[in-house]
């Protein structure tokens, strides 16, 4: 997904939770990506601040530019998430990135 969509991982690629990642899709607005994938649980910030319209304070503290923070989304896997569901989610995101 990262290579095919031009996304980059925000944060440390080794010291992180195994089920959660934050990706930046340069040149896109995260809100447009979210609207294009309504069947996925994608958010622009942490679960506790998902209703706030400004970029994640954590991403800003990591020195991301505003435009990159606004192009970033959080993706999480649940305990019961299957490999097939991950594959379908990747396909949905790839299609959405091509459209938005």
Secondary structure by P-SEA (a helix, b strand, c coil): cccccccccccccccccccbbbbbbccccaaaaaaaccccccccccccccccccccaaaaaacccaaaaaabbbbbbcccccaaaaaaaaaaaaaaaacc
